[in-house]
Amino acid sequence: MKNREVLSTLFVGIDVSSKFNEVCAIDFDETPYLQTSVPNNNPGATALAERLASIMQDNSTLSRIVIALESTSCYSTHIATFLSSTQILMPHKPYVYCLNPKTVAQYKKSYISVGKTDTIDAFMIADFARVGRIKSEPWRGSQFLALQRLTRHRLHLAEAVTREKTYMLTNIFLKFSELAAPTTTEKPFSSNYGATAAAVLTEFLSPEDIVATPSSELVDFICRKSKNAFADPAKVASILKKAANDSYRLDKCLYEPITISIASSFNCINAFEAEIKKINKAIEKAILGFNPNEYQSLISIPGIGPIFASAILAEIGSVKSFTSHAALAKYAGLVWNLNQSGNFQAEDTILSKAGNRYLRYYLIEAANSVRIHSPAYYEFYNKKFDEVKTHQHKRALALTSRKLIRLIFGLLDKNLLYSSIVEQTTS
């Protein structure tokens, strides 16, 4: 903001909760104009907007409003959307910002011996805006929010699948220890969550039943359940029998409850995966209303499809909101904090992770896909992988994600499609 704009701005801080919004309004000289609490509902938001409009009308020195509130789960969504779009405030050019609570908390530490109340928090948010600490872009429209809700819900479902698989693995180990954690290098199935593994775990009550089944019947079972997907089903049956023979034995009363639990977990996973497919279709439909050039730029990158492109755009919004690829990386939390004092500088640096966790997740997942499809990114990943002996994959993938951010920013900023030449100029 220019100096003249700062001096004529009303800074409004809102501490959001599920039931009430605590509001503090000050000008650049910290003159208090409003200190109140309103219900976090439509009548409360309307009353707040009217009071802010009244303040602006009664004070000719004020010409614009900056409204700041912490991003508090879903509770800040309604009030941010209302204040950024209500006709009551439109004549006064409202700018609404949803802030990362961590940044406000760190700013509050600069005040010595300050207590913790909703009133104080509201003032701190207003003061944070007053001193020009806001670096994010104003609250975006409902179109971005609609796509964002879909992509974030998809992540929620994906995390639910991972959580259920991790939980189910404990039951698999109890029932069939050598299938969950084989002591030999040979495994009957590449995945314990596939259709054939699911059939073995739910249709055979115990490992003894597998051992007792004639080899020819077991081969037929494997062929039928896998739809002849195995090149050598007889070998698979042999490995499966050996694993069953080497597994721990349980008391017979335990097998049925564990089998029921495993079957239930498979049902949950199948249900989640079916919902993910539906969400994928909804995302691909929602992205059609966005800037087609930005979408085409992203999907032109090898390994980035409609879902990754949509999720990244939903979190970034317009790339013009960021001054550089470094600013975009900081927003995603893909930056490393230096640890230096005097002549000492630590060799190990920690990934910040203080940014948008959804954007960070999709950028990392996209980088993992891009490095499989792009020789340049595959080579870069392997180079970073070989540089250290610990946390190799996580470190290499994070660094590959950072390289991908430079490419994404360059393509979106210059409105380009991917090519090997473009990659060299934007990375």
N, C-alpha and C positions, 0 to 999 in steps of 0.2 A: 504494500500500500504506500502511496505517496504521503508525505508529511501532512499535507492539507486534508487528505482523506482520513488519516488517523485522528486528527484533532476534531473532526466532525462526525466521528463514529460512536455509536452506542454499542458497547460490548456486553453481551448477555451470556451468562453462564448458567447451565441447567444441570443439576444433579438429578439423574433419572432413577426412579425405582418403579416397581410394578404398580404401585397405587398412587404415588404422588411425585410431582416434579418440583424440586426446590429451585427457585429462580433468583439470580442476582444480576442487576444491570448497573453498569458504571460507564463513565466516559474516560478519556485518556488521562485526566487529572484525578481519577479514582473518585469522582463525585458520585455518591450513591443516588440512583434514580428509582430503583425498585428492589425490594427484598420480600419475597412472598412464596407461598406454596400453593400449587394448584393440582387438582386431580389429574392423573395420567389417563384422561379419556377425552372424547371429542368436545364436550362442553368446557372442560378445563383448558384445553388447548385454544379454543375460541376466545375464552375470557382472557388468556394470556396475550394472544395476538391483539386483542382490542386494547389492552392496557399498554402494550408496547407502541401501538399506533398512536395512542393518546399522548404518550411521552414525546414521540417524534413531532407531533403537531404542536405541542405546547412549548417546544424548544427549537427556536429557529437556527441555533448553532449546530444542530444535529441533522445530518443529511443521509446517513446510511446505517444499517444494522449488521453487526456480525454476531451470530448466535453459535455458541459452541456447547457441545454436550459430549459426554463420554459414550463410546459404543458399548452399550450394556445389554448383551444378548439381544433378544427381540424387543425389549422394552423401549429402546430408543428409536426404533424404526418409525412408529406412528407419529411421534412428536416431530421428528426430523422431517418427515415427508410433509406433514401438515404445515409447518412453519415455512418450508421452502416453496410452497405452492399456493398458500392461501391468498386470496385477493385482498384481504384486509391489510397485509403488509407489502403488497406489490409496489405501491407508490414510493416506498422507502428502501427499495433495493436490498432485500435481505440476503445475506450469505450465511448458509447453515453448514456447520462442520461437525462431523462425528470423529472424535479424537480417540486415539489409543490410550486406555486408562494408565498404562505404564508411563507414558510421557508426562501426563499430568502428575502422577505420583512422584516422579523424579523431580519435577519442577517444585512441588510442594515442599520438598526437603530443603530448598533454599531458604525457606522461612523457619526461623528458630522458635521452638516451643509453641507450635501451632497445634491445637487440638483436632479432634476428628468428629465433626458434626456435618449434617447435610448442608447447613447454612454456610459453613466454612468451605466445604467442597465446592459449592456453587460459586462462591467468590473466587476461589482458586482457578476454576475453569474460566471465569470471565477475565481474571487477571492474566492468565496464560495467553488468552487471545489479545489482550491489551498490549502486551510487551512484544507481540509479533512472533510468537513461538510456533504458530500454526504453519505447517509445511505441506499439509495435504490439500487436496482439491475439495471444493464445495460438494455437498450432498447431491448425488445424481438422481435422475428421474426414475419413475416406476418401471420403465422398460428394462433398465439394468437390474433393478431389484428383482423383477420377474425371472430373468435368466439366472441371476445369482441364487435365488431360492432353489431352482432346479438343480444347478450344478453342485450346490452345497448339500442338497438332499442326496444326490448321487454319492457324494463322498461319505455321507452318513451311512448309507446302505453298504458301501464297499467296506467301511470299517466294521460294520456289523458282521459281514461275511468273514472277515479276518478274525474277529473276536470269537465267532462261533467255531471256526476251524481250530483255533488254538485251544479252546475249551474241549472240543471233541477229541483232540489228540490224547488227552489224559485218559479218557474212557477207552480209546483204541489200545493204548499201552496196557491198561488193565486186562483187557480181554485177549489181546493178541500182541504180546510184547515185541516179538520179532518183526512184526509188520510196522509198528510205530517207530522202533529204534533198533534196526537190525545190527547184530554184532559182526556180520560179514558184509562184504561190499555188494553182494548180489541182493537185489530187491525184485520181488515179483512184479510190482507196478511202479511206474514213474511217479505216480501221485496216489496218495491214500484217499483222495476225494473224488476220484473218477467213478464212472458207472460200474466198472467191474469190481473195483475195491469196495464200493458201497454194497454191491450184491454179496460179496464174500463176507463182509462184516455183519450184514443184517440177516442173511438167509441161512448161514451156518451158526448154530448156537454157540459152539465152542471150537477151539483148535482140534480137540479130539475128533470132532465130526469130520473135519477136513482130512485128518490122517486116516480115518476109517473109510473115507470115500474112495472107491476104486479109481485108479488113474485115468481110465478111459472116460468115466463119468465126469471127473473133474475137468478133463480137457474139453468135453462137450459143453459143460457149464461155462467155462471161460470163453469159448467160441461164441456161445449164444449171448452171453451178457455183454461181451465186447463188440458184438456184430462183426466177428472175424477181423478185428483190428490188429491182432498179434501175428507176427510173421511165424513164430514158433510157439504155438500154444502148449505143446507138450513140455517144453523147457520151462515155461511159466508155471505150469502145474507142478513140475518137479521142485522148483524153487519154493513155491507156495507150500507144498507138503513139508519140505525141510524146515521152513520157517515155523509152521504150525507145530512140528515135532519138537523144535528147540524152544518154544515159548513157555513161559511160566504157566502153571496150572492154578486155577481158582477153585474155591468151593463151588459146587454145582448150583447152590442157591443164588450165586452172584451173577451167573451168566445171563439169565433172562432180564433182570433189571438193567444191566449194562447194555445189552443189545437194544432194549427199548430206548434207552437214552441216546445211543448212537443213531438209531433210526430217526428219532426226533430231531437230532442235530442236522442230519441230511435233509430232512423236510424243511427245516428253517433255512438252510443254505440255498436250497432250490427255490424257495419262496423269495428270498432276498435277491437272488440272481434274476428271477423272472421280473421283479419290480425294477431292477436296474435296466433291463432291456426296455421296459416301458418308459422310464425316465430318459433313456438315451433318445428315444423317438421324440419325446416332448422337447428335449434340448435342441435337437436338429430342426424342429419346427420353429422354436422361439428365436433361434439365431437368424432366421431369414429376415427379420425386421431390423437388423443391425446394419452398420456400415459394411457393404459387401466387399469393398476393397480391402479393409483390414482383415476380414475373415479369409478372403482368398490369399492374402499374404501369408497368413499363419498356416493354412492347410497346404501351401506349396512347399513347406519344409518337410523333408522326408521323415516319416515317423509321427507327424502330428496330424491327427484326423479331426473330424467334426467335434468330438467331445472335448479333447484337450484344447482346441482352438476356442470353443465356446466358453469353457471355464476360465481360460486366461483372459479373454476379452471381458467377461462378466466382472472379474476382479479388478482389471486395469482400468476399464472404462475407455477414455480417450488417452492415447499415448502422449498427447499434447499436454497432459497434466504433469508430465515429468520432464525436467530439464535435460536429463542425460540418462544413459543406461545405468549409471551408478545410483541415481536417485530411484530408479525403478527397482534395482537390486535391494536397496535399503528398505523400500516399501514392502518388499517380499520377505525381508529378514534374511537374505542371502548375502550377508557381509560378515567379515571377521573382525572382532574387536582386538586392537593392539594391546599388548601388555608390556609397557615400557616404563622405566624409571631410572633417571640418571644415565649411567653407561650400560645399564642392564636392559636387555630386550629378550623376552621369552621366545623360544623357538616355536612352541605350540600356541596357536591362537584358536579361540572358541567361536563357533558360528553364532551369530547374534540371535536369530530366531525371534526378534522382537517385532517383526512386521506382520503382514497378513498371512496367517498360517494356511489359508485355503489356496492362495496364489502360490505360496512356497511349495505346497504339496503337488499341485498340478504342474508347476515348472520342473520339479524334480522327476515326477513321473514321465513328463514329456521328454526330458533329457535322457532318461533311461531308454525310451523308445527311439529317440533320434540317434543315439549312439549305436543302435543295432542296424539302422537303415542308412546311416551316413558314414562313409569311410573316414572322413576327416574327424568326425566326433568319436568314432571308434578308436582311432589312433590316439587322439587326445586323452580319452578315458584310460586307455591302457598305459600311457605314459605316466599319468598321475597315479594310477594304481600301483605301479612299480616303484614309485618314489619313496614309499614308506612301508613299514612292516606291520603296522596296526591300523585298524579301522580303514582298510584299503578301499573297500567298495563304497562305504559311506562318504569318505573324503573325495574319492575320484568322482563320484556322482554329483556331489555338491559343487565341485569345481567345474564339472561339465555343465551343470545348470547355470552357473555364473557366465560361462561362455555363451550358452544359449540365450541368456538375457540380452547380451550385446547384439546378437543376431536379430532377435525379435524386435528390440528397440529400433535397430537400423532399418529393418523392413517396414515397420509400421510408420516410423517417422518420415521415411522417404517414399512411402507408398510403392514398394517394390515387391516383386515375386522372387522366390528363392532361386539361386543358381550358384554354382561353385565360385563364380567370379564375384557375385554379390556377397557371398559368405566371407571372402577374403577382405573385402572393403568395409564390411560392417562388424567383423569380429575383432 
